[in-house]
């Protein structure tokens, strides 16, 4: 069996791949149900069955450059556009560059402010950074709008 894929396409794309596989096989005289095509696709990704592949794809937040997002940066709420996105290492983490709609004050003191409009951070598939603030909260949390 093939090695399990580290990065998995979104569920909609996986289903489209299964449809294309089924259509291609049909032109070669091989009749295949859609569920059988989904199972074959799962095997191509190195997993036991479609349910396993579905779970792998469904547990990952899929983001692209240009997407609108919301979240928290250093405890401050924001809405932003993704300006850069890079897979890191084995794909478990991504470096994301955000351009905030409104600058965010990254200092919690009343007598001092430091506003940021563009920041870069690393997030996992759950949209949260591994780095934490001193009170244990993720430095960066990103969610699709």
C-alpha positions as CSV (number, residue, x, y, z in Angstrom):
1,X,0.0,0.0,0.0
2,X,1.2,3.6,-0.7
3,X,2.5,5.8,2.0
4,X,-0.3,8.0,3.6
5,X,-0.5,11.5,2.1
6,X,0.4,14.2,4.5
7,X,-1.7,16.9,2.8
8,X,-5.2,16.0,1.7
9,X,-7.3,18.1,-0.7
10,X,-10.7,19.4,0.6
11,X,-13.6,16.9,0.5
12,X,-15.2,18.6,-2.5
13,X,-12.0,18.1,-4.5
14,X,-11.7,14.5,-3.4
15,X,-15.2,13.8,-4.6
16,X,-14.5,15.5,-7.9
17,X,-11.4,13.3,-8.3
18,X,-13.5,10.2,-7.7
19,X,-16.0,11.4,-10.4
20,X,-13.2,11.9,-12.9
21,X,-11.7,8.5,-12.1
22,X,-15.1,6.9,-12.6
23,X,-15.7,8.7,-15.9
24,X,-12.2,7.8,-17.2
25,X,-12.7,4.2,-16.3
26,X,-16.1,4.2,-18.0
27,X,-14.5,5.3,-21.3
28,X,-12.2,2.2,-21.0
29,X,-15.2,-0.1,-20.5
30,X,-14.9,-0.4,-16.7
31,X,-18.1,0.1,-14.8
32,X,-17.7,1.4,-11.3
33,X,-20.1,2.8,-8.7
34,X,-19.4,6.2,-7.1
35,X,-18.8,4.6,-3.7
36,X,-16.3,2.1,-5.3
37,X,-14.5,5.1,-6.9
38,X,-14.3,6.8,-3.5
39,X,-12.8,3.7,-2.0
40,X,-10.2,3.4,-4.8
41,X,-9.3,7.1,-4.2
42,X,-8.8,6.4,-0.5
43,X,-6.4,3.6,-1.3
44,X,-4.5,5.9,-3.7
45,X,-4.0,8.2,-0.7
46,X,-2.7,5.3,1.3
47,X,-5.6,5.0,3.8
48,X,-7.9,2.1,4.6
49,X,-11.2,3.4,3.3
50,X,-13.2,6.5,2.2
51,X,-14.4,7.2,5.8
52,X,-10.8,7.5,6.9
53,X,-9.9,9.8,4.0
54,X,-13.0,11.9,4.6
55,X,-12.1,12.3,8.3
56,X,-8.5,13.4,7.3
57,X,-9.8,16.0,4.9
58,X,-12.7,17.2,7.1
59,X,-10.4,17.8,10.1
60,X,-8.3,20.3,8.2
61,X,-8.9,24.0,7.7
62,X,-8.3,24.8,4.0
63,X,-7.1,28.3,3.3
64,X,-5.9,30.1,0.2
65,X,-4.3,33.4,-0.6
66,X,-7.0,36.0,-1.0
67,X,-9.4,34.3,1.5
68,X,-11.2,36.4,4.1
69,X,-10.6,35.3,7.7
70,X,-11.3,36.4,11.2
71,X,-9.7,35.5,14.5
72,X,-7.6,36.8,17.3
73,X,-4.0,38.1,17.3
74,X,-2.4,38.5,20.7
75,X,-5.8,38.6,22.2
76,X,-7.2,41.2,19.8
77,X,-10.1,40.4,17.4
78,X,-9.5,41.0,13.7
79,X,-10.8,40.4,10.2
80,X,-8.3,40.2,7.5
81,X,-7.3,38.9,4.0
82,X,-4.7,36.2,3.6
83,X,-1.8,37.7,1.6
84,X,0.7,34.8,1.9
85,X,0.5,31.1,2.7
86,X,3.4,28.6,2.8
87,X,3.4,24.9,3.9
88,X,6.1,24.2,6.4
89,X,8.0,20.9,6.9
90,X,5.7,17.9,6.5
91,X,2.6,20.1,5.9
92,X,1.4,20.0,9.5
93,X,2.1,23.7,9.9
94,X,1.6,26.7,7.6
95,X,3.1,30.2,7.6
96,X,0.3,32.7,7.0
97,X,0.6,36.4,6.3
98,X,-2.5,38.5,7.2
99,X,-3.4,42.0,6.2
100,X,-5.9,43.3,8.9
101,X,-8.8,45.4,7.8
102,X,-8.2,47.6,10.8
103,X,-4.8,47.8,12.5
104,X,-4.6,45.8,15.8
105,X,-3.0,47.2,18.9
106,X,-0.6,44.5,20.1
107,X,0.1,46.2,23.4
108,X,-2.2,45.8,26.4
109,X,-1.1,49.0,28.3
110,X,-3.3,52.1,28.3
111,X,-0.3,54.4,28.2
112,X,1.3,52.8,25.1
113,X,0.2,51.5,21.8
114,X,1.8,49.6,18.9
115,X,-0.5,49.0,16.0
116,X,0.1,46.3,13.4
117,X,-1.8,45.9,10.1
118,X,0.2,43.1,8.5
119,X,1.5,40.1,10.5
120,X,3.0,36.7,9.8
121,X,2.6,33.7,12.0
122,X,2.6,29.9,11.9
123,X,-0.7,27.9,12.4
124,X,-1.6,24.3,12.4
125,X,-4.5,22.6,10.5
126,X,-6.8,23.8,13.4
127,X,-6.0,27.4,12.6
128,X,-4.1,28.0,15.9
129,X,-0.5,28.8,16.5
130,X,1.6,26.6,18.7
131,X,3.1,29.7,20.3
132,X,1.2,31.0,23.3
133,X,1.0,34.3,25.1
134,X,2.1,34.5,28.7
135,X,-1.4,33.5,29.8
136,X,-1.4,30.3,27.7
137,X,-3.7,31.6,24.9
138,X,-2.5,30.9,21.2
139,X,-0.8,34.0,19.8
140,X,-2.8,33.6,16.6
141,X,-6.2,32.1,15.8
142,X,-7.5,32.1,12.3
143,X,-11.0,31.0,11.0
144,X,-12.5,31.3,7.6
145,X,-15.3,34.0,7.3
